[in-house]
């Protein structure tokens, strides 16, 4: 049984930092398994975080400068991490940090130059996971579902609540997945207006009142009524969700209470056709007690795993997607993205 030691790097839209996860992967009788060796989240320095906050407004030149700067930060952080662990890795798989995602224009942009990571660590680095699928007519997202199927297949539903809430489900024939709605991207935006990085345990939302008028207007957005496959980007979240909320001039706690309700109702609506089944919940939203209570109200059969899995599942799976790419095994499902066929996505920068 051969062991593959891989580092997965994930930078989410919540901007809480760089997730670094060192994993061992094994294949026995064509079945994959994994073990987390070590994991950490490295908070971004203030200057990088501030640049990422406004990256979508930068000139082309400044965006490419940030692309390289972030790649160096990823590479140096990973080299330090591996040095502390006194180990080496076969490959590094980096999702990068999403700045633009507009699949209708066949356009997506994840920064954090993989060439910089490979040059610093001298380890083969795999990145740019989304563009091949876009070229094939797909959404370029979600990409995690093949990992859900091969590593977390005991769960019917795998729900991730990050900046955007997304879900995958095995319908008995194939793995399907899609983005459900905006989530922590909106909640964190309004928590920051009250001086908090996020709404810890949902305490702020519990102080608010449900605004049914605002809720109905948000639920009427066209994205909630689009058929699968579908994916969300920052552009849509701010142009539509936050634009509508800002036009209402509501109390912030009421906004948080209302948007928390929206997330729970959207999850319910999107999965009701598949019946009941066990649901794994990961991502930062899994720690939002108020939100989890609302989800339990609609779907009682849920599993909240260990902190290690809640915080690192996406980094684990991107490490796995990178390994599949290195082995030239399919790592992108057309049943999920809507592409013309399954594919082997991502590019490799040699560490040699």
Secondary structure, 3 states (H helix, E strand, C coil): CCEEEEEEEEECCCCCCEEEEEEEEEEECCEEEEEEEEEEEECCCHHHHHHHHCHHHCCHHHHHHHHHHHHHHHHHHHHHHHHHHCCCCCEEEEEEEEEEEEHHHCEEEEECCHHHHHHHHCCCEEECCCHHHHHCCCCCCCCCHHHHHHHCCCCCEEEEECCEEEEEEECCCCEEEEEEEECHHHHHHHHHCCCCCCCHHHHHHHCCCCCHHHHHHHHCCHHHHCCCCCCCCHHHHHHHHHHHHHHHCCCHHHHHHHHHHHHHHHHHHHHHHHCCCCEEEECHHHHCHHHHHHHHHHCCCEEECCHHHHHHHHHHHHHHHHHHHHCCCCCECHHHHCCCCCECCCEEECCC
